[in-house]
Amino acid sequence: MPTQIDAEQADQLFTAKPLAYAGAMVIVLISVSLAFLLHRLMPHANLSLLFLTGVLIISARTGLGPSLVASVLSFLAFNFFFTPPYYTFEVADDGDVATLIFFLLMAAITGNLAARMHQEMIKRRLSLQRISKLYEFSRHMSSAASTDDVLDTLVDHFTHSLNCPVAVYLPDNNGVPVLRTGTNLPVPLTATDIKQAWSVIASEPLMQDQWQLLPLITDQEPVGMLVMNSEQMDSEQLNLSRSLCQQAAIALHRTQLAEDLEQVRLVSETEQLRSALLSSVSHDLRTPLASIIGSTTSLLEYGESFSSKNRTELLETVVEEARRLDRHIQNLLDMTRLGQGKLNLRRDWVDLHDIISSAVERMRDRLKEWPLNITIGSDVPLLWVHGVLIEQALVNLLDNAVRFSPADGEITLTARYMDNQVEILLCDEGPGIPPEEREKIFDMFYTARQGDRGNLQGTGLGLAIVRGMIMAHGGRVTAQGRLNHHGTCMQILLPAGPSENSEA
Amino acid sequence: MANETILVVEDEAQIRKFLRISLEAHHYTVHETRLGAEGLALCATAQPHLVILDLGLPDLDGQQFISRLREWSNVPIIVLSVRADETQKVAALDAGANDYVTKPFGISELMARIRVVLRDTRQSTATQSLFESQGLQVDLSQREVSVDGNPIHLTKKEYELLRLLIAQPGQVLTHRQILGEVWGPAQQEETHYLRVLVGQLRNKLGDDPANPRFVITVQGVGYRLAIPLALDDQSQP
């Protein structure tokens, strides 16, 4: 707080006189001693210059009073010690009288000048500091990111630079002013007073005893109200306070607009997510239902005329689509549980062979048109996992691979042990995923956002669930391109055995 | 009768399957594809009598498919859509689709729509001057209308509206289509004109708006002329 110290220094110069006067006397004493040393070497009239120097030093360092005292003392000392007759205040030579009178005049004038210059300098320094403080204030204001930043800067400036603690009221959602900062200021105003003040503050600043109420106002409307104790303020400081309030108001207006915008963005994002969920759920539940209703009504209405092969095909469709519906519903349930953090891991030692075989068994119908190659390394250890969840993750990945695979596209599943981790790699020969989308596909509803046109019809939940379940086990899942091959590899890395960070 | 060719453009294999089985049982020849581009090519090579089109295709937007096909072909199109959204249906109909069915649907509903659309194209090729359905008689050459034998006097616009509905009996006409035909392209957004006119027409035909016999409201889409859908024609096996 350099400004405050300088202000105190200035105060000392003008008010704490005893020290300055003592200093003046000491300087005169030193001048006398020096003059005694030198008076044999130079004419006594010239010794007055020595005293004059002392007076100048005093006036340059202190104020008018001490410099006048110093000049009178120097005058008397010079007269007493160094003008004949010595050790009297009488003066023998007329020339000496003139010297003395001129000395007194010069001491008074130079002392006055030096003191004034000194005061100017202090004032300059103070105002320079005030300006740089103001500059810093407005810089802070214009860069403040939030309402709280603005208020902190404002209160800080008032407290430290103007030495005046303040309280700031901002309107809440209902337009009622609420104390936001400066709670330690004992404002003797009731809530009713504040409300009343708020209703008129836009048109006129208010005074109550020594309490000054200033509006934080932009050209539209008041955005806040500042209360301060203006007892020790001069009009310049009051003006300064008003302009500070104005700057703060502009900054507040800006941050509030930004916060409103952010709010709107959040709301619209949630809205988007909600409608993506709805359209995805409605699309993905209805599509299998359309097949089921279409097939069953076909059988009911015209079944007699169908060949038995066609009847079986239609019945198979019904079963397949009912299973697909079941998977969608399972996914939705899983997602809800993952989203609510209600996934309880019931870990146990599980053989990866068992997980893979039961996942493949569940997907048998879907997989029958695609050759599936499974290789499991002999060194793959038992896994410390919740088997059903890993199985579900594999089912979702297999479902995904099937959906992307061209007719006869080979699907390979390999598992191996490396670096204390178990890697499960599921590769298909589908169209592949562009590198920039390989992370996004794990976002909820990513496919849903592509609308009906995406090749990847699904809830957009499957991969998000895979990631959720694998991450709950402290593992990772990523999509990778294939070298010299089109298609995609989904890589799951699971820590082998219990590790400290694997608990979800 | 049948032996007409139907093209199914639908990306869900299961839906294609039951459509093919049911349609073939009705002696239609069926071509199918899951891609819009392929569908457009098949329209040119196979010359289908009808296209059944799913609006959610992997490669093309259903709307695009319709407008591209309409550039060179008048083959009737029935749209399938899981979207309950009216604007989608209206857009498809405005683009030139003849009718739509919302998924999930029962097979008989689709069959009825197919019969209506096919019968309509067969009829329109042979110019017919007399229309008759459920007691409504319209002599298109004499501009005479009667209900249950009683002559009805219609204003020019009322007659125009009825004529439009008769031209494609059983098929939906969107608000825009009717407004454009009766009032001209500049008035295509003035739905209230249409509501008033439909009210007047129903009134003169003695039609109960709550349970209409002739002019059926398709909420949010348009109007269609009621024809007995359950009426089987010869294509029933």
HADDOCK unambig.tbl for C-alpha pairs under 7 A between the chains (distance, minus, plus):
assign (segid A and resid 283 and name CA) (segid B and resid 82 and name CA) 6.50 0.50 0.50
assign (segid A and resid 286 and name CA) (segid B and resid 82 and name CA) 6.84 0.50 0.50
assign (segid A and resid 286 and name CA) (segid B and resid 104 and name CA) 6.55 0.50 0.50
assign (segid A and resid 289 and name CA) (segid B and resid 104 and name CA) 6.25 0.50 0.50
assign (segid A and resid 290 and name CA) (segid B and resid 103 and name CA) 5.58 0.50 0.50
assign (segid A and resid 290 and name CA) (segid B and resid 104 and name CA) 3.91 0.50 0.50
assign (segid A and resid 290 and name CA) (segid B and resid 105 and name CA) 6.40 0.50 0.50
assign (segid A and resid 291 and name CA) (segid B and resid 14 and name CA) 5.85 0.50 0.50
assign (segid A and resid 291 and name CA) (segid B and resid 15 and name CA) 5.05 0.50 0.50
assign (segid A and resid 293 and name CA) (segid B and resid 104 and name CA) 6.51 0.50 0.50
assign (segid A and resid 293 and name CA) (segid B and resid 105 and name CA) 6.62 0.50 0.50
assign (segid A and resid 293 and name CA) (segid B and resid 106 and name CA) 6.09 0.50 0.50
assign (segid A and resid 294 and name CA) (segid B and resid 18 and name CA) 6.65 0.50 0.50
assign (segid A and resid 294 and name CA) (segid B and resid 105 and name CA) 6.25 0.50 0.50
assign (segid A and resid 294 and name CA) (segid B and resid 106 and name CA) 5.39 0.50 0.50
assign (segid A and resid 294 and name CA) (segid B and resid 107 and name CA) 5.48 0.50 0.50
assign (segid A and resid 295 and name CA) (segid B and resid 18 and name CA) 5.37 0.50 0.50
assign (segid A and resid 297 and name CA) (segid B and resid 106 and name CA) 5.58 0.50 0.50
assign (segid A and resid 297 and name CA) (segid B and resid 107 and name CA) 5.60 0.50 0.50
assign (segid A and resid 298 and name CA) (segid B and resid 22 and name CA) 6.16 0.50 0.50
assign (segid A and resid 298 and name CA) (segid B and resid 107 and name CA) 5.56 0.50 0.50
assign (segid A and resid 305 and name CA) (segid B and resid 25 and name CA) 6.47 0.50 0.50
assign (segid A and resid 306 and name CA) (segid B and resid 25 and name CA) 6.44 0.50 0.50
assign (segid A and resid 310 and name CA) (segid B and resid 21 and name CA) 6.68 0.50 0.50
assign (segid A and resid 314 and name CA) (segid B and resid 18 and name CA) 6.38 0.50 0.50
assign (segid A and resid 317 and name CA) (segid B and resid 14 and name CA) 6.18 0.50 0.50
assign (segid A and resid 452 and name CA) (segid B and resid 56 and name CA) 4.94 0.50 0.50
assign (segid A and resid 452 and name CA) (segid B and resid 57 and name CA) 6.81 0.50 0.50
assign (segid A and resid 453 and name CA) (segid B and resid 56 and name CA) 5.93 0.50 0.50
assign (segid A and resid 453 and name CA) (segid B and resid 57 and name CA) 5.64 0.50 0.50
assign (segid A and resid 453 and name CA) (segid B and resid 58 and name CA) 4.63 0.50 0.50
assign (segid A and resid 453 and name CA) (segid B and resid 59 and name CA) 6.45 0.50 0.50
assign (segid A and resid 453 and name CA) (segid B and resid 61 and name CA) 6.92 0.50 0.50
assign (segid A and resid 454 and name CA) (segid B and resid 58 and name CA) 5.70 0.50 0.50
assign (segid A and resid 455 and name CA) (segid B and resid 58 and name CA) 5.06 0.50 0.50
